[in-house]
Amino acid sequence: MRTAVSALALYDADATKNDHDANIRKAIRLTSQIAMIVAAYDRIRKGKPVVEADRSISHAANFLLQLNGTNLPQRPSELWISLSSCMRIMS
């Protein structure tokens, strides 16, 4: 994962810029891209297809969508199961 995140710099339009606004833009992009890398890696290692992002939902909901392949659970118990699976991946 570290290598994938490092490789993102090759495609960053602000890679050579270090002003405050450029750093904010890079941080926002990295926050999104790292979640996508984690979700895609987990699905690939489980032999499942990678799920495209849905621009109409939040960052957190997109992470769960891309990780689980389904929309955000409606019941709190289902949400907890999704979040627990996320924590297992990251540990």
PEVENMO-V641402 format. One record per run of one state. SS is the DSSP state (a for helix, b for strand, c for the rest). FROM is the first residue (numbers start at 1). TO is the last residue. Records with the same first field share a line. If there is no record, write none. Layout:
SS=FROM-TO / FROM-TO
This chain:
c=1-1 / 12-19 / 46-58 / 69-75 / 91-91
a=2-11 / 20-45 / 59-68 / 76-90
